[in-house]
């Protein structure tokens, strides 16, 4: 026959295991909530009027090279756009944000923007002697390229053949 002391030990042990499982699930849930909050904060910045004006300005400008762009337009808009994607790339690299979430929300804009800004970024790296400039933006682009082109609802083809839109409309 089982004595009361054995039953007490089993109940205490089961309670501890249950508490540990609950704690681990709670931590996992909190981590996902923090990540979601972080991504949505960045996404709301992407949708702001100020960012949209800078982003559309960069994408809609015609230029031959870095010097031509700087002479005609300066770098203020480039900095604003680059820093948002640079920060997002850093968060993906540090695994604070899941690349799949970024892919679902912004893969097209990130890819198009990098392809348009690449000559400006490369020119700035040379002129400023800062080879690390926008390294995490480029990393983000490369990680999205590895995933392939999205076709619909998360399905993909193996390679990305993105095209930069000739003009971005100021109104949706």
Secondary structure as UniProt FT lines:
FT   HELIX           4..46
FT   HELIX           49..60
FT   HELIX           66..73
FT   HELIX           76..93
FT   TURN            94..95
FT   HELIX           99..128
FT   TURN            131..134
FT   HELIX           135..147
FT   STRAND          150..152
FT   TURN            153..154
FT   STRAND          155..156
//
